[in-house]
């Protein structure tokens, strides 16, 4: 039970999916299709009919691709739906050159969004975009780490990091094409001071691994598959500087706020990021990172060196402590918890 409510997390199960151990119930569908239109169609149909036979519930829809079946079921059962938009969905690059696909998602969003009562999104900039579109201001709910410390139980040597090098880490579940990792590798290739560790998954990794086999990157890069959070953070805790290089080449990236910068702060390491609106706000407020204007190789290396110098600032540790104390899930989730407490008490 969570605040008087029984939680069930619903998703899909891939061949590569790891087992889930959670404090609440989980349900994952094995699908025939795992990409493209047929995937979304199958998943939405499976979700709709599964929800149809479930007892009456509060439906928490994570992003637009789960909203339609949950909204329909909420109307059928006269229940509540909460929309939790983790991005500006109609701005994602994957649909910009696919007019039919974008039209379908746009039609769903424009029909349902104005009828929603409870909406959350990941930062103020995206909330303002939705307000401009629909005259509804979503509450902001950033995906922040908890305050609970993570103990460093692995050494740099145990993780495969070389001695005498400054460790740069790029982590994430979306290490994808045109999100700065290609340029990062090129910057690493022209120097010998930094060693790069890439932890996670994404569609550009096959290219990165092939590029890293060339002579100018030999022994300069380590690739680690996606790991559970606590295991991934062992690499982050042993790194010297983190990177987040999304480019403002579409509206969704322009207003994004990557989770990884908060993980870097939790690990106590400075970070280098592209000059995105929401990321720059964090850096301006807390002085825990460096922004760069360009993904030119020299700019990246300059940013890494500047970030390393942050550690020498007498105020750096207190800045990190302040950021972690203020920007954590305990503080961020208060509005969400209060809302669900009202649901649990019948006060809605």
Protein Blocks (a to p, Z undefined) as FASTA:
>chain_A
ZZhiacdddddddfklccdddfbdcdddddfbfgdjklmmmmmmmmmmmmmmpccddddd
ehjklmmmmmmmmmmnopadddddfbdfklpfklmmmmklmmmmmmmmmmmmmmpfbdcd
fbfklmmmmmmmnopacddddddddfbdcddfbdfklnopaehiacdddedjklcehihp
mmmmmmmmmpckbccddedddjklmmmmmmmmpmklgokaccdddddfklmmmmmmmpmb
dcdfbdcfbfklmmgccfklmmmmmnopacdddddfklmmmmmmnopaccdfbfcfklmm
mmmmmmmmmmmpmklmmmmmmmmmmmcfklmmmmmmmmmmmmmnopZZ
